Amino acid sequence: MQALSELSQNVRLLLERYTALREENEHLREEIEHQRAELVRTHSELAELQQKNKRIAMANALISAEGTEEAYKRINALIAQLDRAIGALKR
């Protein structure tokens, strides 16, 4: 009889542990998903900052190479080219 009681107690303990581990597993999966989303967000932010950095570097190179007035003319010409390209793509 004692063996049956011990077996019953062991099964109950195993079920409790199993339930606790399932809950922990679910919590960890949620944490992984949160971390993954954060990683995607920071990667996107990094890519955006790198693009801004390239634009600033290009603008600085234009300014130092051609002078301020020439740089503005060059930037305006580039913007006009982009506008024409976007217009052509919309057709």
Backbone bond lengths (Angstrom), bond angles and torsions (degrees), N, CA, C in turn:
res aa  C-N    CA-C-N  psi(-1)  N-CA   C-N-CA  omega(-1)  CA-C   N-CA-C  phi
1 M - - - 1.425 - - 1.530 111.53 -
2 Q 1.328 115.67 -38.78 1.452 120.71 -179.32 1.529 109.78 -65.02
3 A 1.326 117.33 -38.19 1.459 121.20 179.26 1.523 110.02 -62.46
4 L 1.314 117.55 -41.02 1.452 121.76 178.63 1.530 110.34 -64.86
5 S 1.305 117.35 -39.66 1.461 122.17 178.32 1.525 110.75 -65.07
6 E 1.339 116.41 -43.00 1.463 120.93 178.30 1.524 110.71 -65.80
7 L 1.316 117.43 -41.23 1.458 121.68 177.66 1.525 110.63 -61.68
8 S 1.317 116.00 -44.17 1.457 121.20 178.74 1.528 110.55 -61.46
9 Q 1.325 116.36 -42.87 1.457 120.68 179.26 1.533 110.60 -65.78
10 N 1.335 116.69 -41.58 1.466 120.51 178.85 1.532 111.46 -63.12
11 V 1.330 116.34 -41.49 1.469 120.36 178.48 1.531 109.85 -62.95
12 R 1.326 117.02 -44.27 1.462 121.31 178.52 1.532 110.89 -60.36
13 L 1.332 116.69 -44.64 1.463 120.84 178.55 1.525 111.31 -63.42
14 L 1.343 116.13 -41.48 1.462 119.65 178.23 1.525 111.61 -63.85
15 L 1.316 117.40 -40.42 1.465 120.93 177.44 1.528 111.80 -64.67
16 E 1.332 116.62 -40.09 1.459 120.19 176.98 1.526 110.71 -63.64
17 R 1.317 115.22 -43.49 1.475 119.56 179.31 1.520 110.49 -65.27
18 Y 1.331 116.64 -41.00 1.461 121.71 178.41 1.539 110.18 -60.13
19 T 1.324 116.38 -45.13 1.461 120.77 179.14 1.523 110.79 -63.01
20 A 1.317 116.91 -43.46 1.463 120.97 179.06 1.530 111.08 -63.05
21 L 1.331 116.73 -40.33 1.461 120.43 179.55 1.527 111.63 -68.49
22 R 1.328 116.96 -36.80 1.468 119.77 176.38 1.526 110.72 -63.61
23 E 1.326 116.90 -42.22 1.463 120.98 178.09 1.530 110.92 -64.14
24 E 1.322 115.66 -42.86 1.465 119.77 178.00 1.529 110.32 -63.44
25 N 1.316 116.48 -41.74 1.454 121.42 178.50 1.531 110.34 -59.99
26 E 1.314 117.63 -45.84 1.463 121.70 179.07 1.527 110.93 -62.34
27 H 1.319 115.92 -42.77 1.468 120.40 177.77 1.529 110.56 -61.19
28 L 1.307 117.01 -43.62 1.469 120.57 179.86 1.524 111.60 -66.35
29 R 1.317 117.05 -37.58 1.472 120.19 176.70 1.529 110.82 -63.80
30 E 1.329 116.63 -40.93 1.461 120.28 176.97 1.528 110.72 -63.80
31 E 1.309 115.96 -40.70 1.465 120.59 178.16 1.529 110.98 -63.96
32 I 1.317 116.81 -41.13 1.473 121.19 177.54 1.526 109.74 -61.58
33 E 1.321 116.78 -44.40 1.465 120.75 179.98 1.531 110.61 -63.68
34 H 1.325 116.01 -40.09 1.466 119.90 177.26 1.532 110.25 -63.12
35 Q 1.313 117.07 -45.04 1.462 121.19 179.22 1.528 111.26 -63.72
36 R 1.321 116.42 -38.93 1.469 120.84 178.12 1.533 110.04 -62.53
37 A 1.326 116.65 -45.23 1.466 120.61 178.62 1.528 110.63 -62.44
38 E 1.314 116.58 -40.88 1.464 120.68 178.37 1.526 110.65 -64.56
39 L 1.305 116.87 -39.29 1.461 121.21 178.31 1.524 110.79 -63.73
40 V 1.324 116.73 -43.77 1.468 120.83 178.11 1.526 109.92 -62.17
41 R 1.331 116.47 -43.41 1.465 120.13 -179.97 1.526 111.40 -62.36
42 T 1.326 116.71 -46.33 1.463 119.41 -178.54 1.521 111.39 -68.96
43 H 1.336 116.90 -32.95 1.467 119.60 176.81 1.524 109.98 -65.05
44 S 1.313 116.33 -42.79 1.459 121.03 177.80 1.524 110.75 -62.35
45 E 1.314 115.51 -43.34 1.466 120.35 178.61 1.526 110.67 -63.47
46 L 1.319 116.72 -40.49 1.462 120.84 178.19 1.520 110.82 -62.26
47 A 1.333 117.18 -44.80 1.458 120.93 179.50 1.525 110.72 -61.41
48 E 1.324 116.40 -41.05 1.466 120.55 178.75 1.524 110.91 -64.12
49 L 1.331 116.47 -43.71 1.464 120.04 179.02 1.534 111.59 -65.34
50 Q 1.325 116.37 -36.04 1.471 119.14 177.75 1.524 110.86 -65.27
51 Q 1.352 116.62 -39.17 1.462 120.05 177.26 1.532 110.49 -63.90
52 K 1.327 116.61 -44.16 1.460 120.11 178.39 1.529 110.53 -61.77
53 N 1.317 116.14 -40.52 1.460 120.62 179.19 1.527 110.84 -62.46
54 K 1.343 116.77 -41.45 1.470 120.07 177.91 1.515 111.05 -62.34
55 R 1.349 116.22 -42.17 1.466 119.70 179.76 1.519 111.08 -63.87
56 I 1.320 116.56 -42.50 1.461 120.39 179.44 1.525 110.43 -65.03
57 A 1.323 116.24 -42.27 1.473 119.95 179.27 1.523 110.39 -62.77
58 M 1.341 116.17 -41.14 1.461 119.24 179.16 1.529 110.29 -65.25
59 A 1.330 116.62 -43.66 1.462 119.98 178.85 1.529 110.86 -62.11
60 N 1.336 116.37 -42.53 1.469 119.49 178.10 1.520 111.84 -63.69
61 A 1.325 116.04 -39.02 1.461 119.39 178.95 1.523 110.43 -65.15
62 L 1.324 115.88 -41.13 1.467 118.95 178.38 1.525 111.10 -64.07
63 I 1.317 116.14 -43.20 1.457 120.13 -178.11 1.522 110.87 -64.65
64 S 1.307 116.85 -46.31 1.463 119.28 -177.34 1.522 111.51 -72.04
65 A 1.319 118.09 -31.22 1.461 120.90 -177.63 1.520 112.08 -80.89
66 E 1.328 118.40 -34.98 1.457 120.03 -170.83 1.516 114.21 -118.63
67 G 1.286 117.62 -9.45 1.451 119.78 -173.93 1.519 109.53 89.88
68 T 1.299 116.32 160.01 1.461 121.72 -173.14 1.520 112.73 -61.65
69 E 1.295 117.89 -48.16 1.471 120.57 -176.70 1.527 110.91 -64.59
70 E 1.293 116.25 -43.85 1.471 120.07 178.68 1.527 110.75 -65.00
71 A 1.311 116.58 -37.06 1.466 120.28 179.40 1.522 110.29 -63.69
72 Y 1.326 117.25 -43.39 1.464 119.87 178.12 1.527 111.12 -61.47
73 K 1.315 116.43 -41.38 1.464 119.80 178.08 1.526 110.51 -62.28
74 R 1.317 115.93 -44.04 1.476 120.68 -179.30 1.534 110.52 -64.64
75 I 1.324 116.53 -43.31 1.472 120.48 179.23 1.525 110.11 -63.79
76 N 1.335 117.09 -42.65 1.465 119.80 178.03 1.521 111.44 -63.19
77 A 1.319 116.65 -37.22 1.470 119.82 177.46 1.531 110.23 -65.88
78 L 1.322 116.93 -41.25 1.466 120.60 178.00 1.526 110.91 -63.75
79 I 1.328 116.91 -40.97 1.460 120.49 178.57 1.527 110.19 -64.10
80 A 1.309 116.89 -41.32 1.470 120.48 178.18 1.528 110.29 -62.34
81 Q 1.324 116.92 -40.89 1.468 120.06 177.59 1.520 110.80 -62.61
82 L 1.312 116.18 -42.92 1.461 120.31 178.43 1.528 111.01 -63.34
83 D 1.310 117.11 -42.78 1.468 120.42 178.62 1.524 110.97 -60.62
84 R 1.336 116.40 -42.68 1.479 119.74 178.41 1.522 110.34 -64.54
85 A 1.328 117.66 -40.78 1.463 120.83 179.77 1.521 110.99 -65.39
86 I 1.319 117.26 -42.00 1.471 121.17 178.28 1.520 109.44 -64.72
87 G 1.310 116.82 -42.37 1.472 119.80 177.69 1.513 111.88 -60.96
88 A 1.324 117.21 -40.12 1.469 121.08 179.26 1.534 110.67 -67.15
89 L 1.308 117.06 -35.83 1.468 120.39 179.40 1.522 112.08 -70.22
90 K 1.316 117.33 -29.92 1.467 121.01 -178.89 1.514 112.56 -72.66
91 R 1.318 116.97 -19.96 1.473 119.99 -178.18 1.481 111.98 -75.75
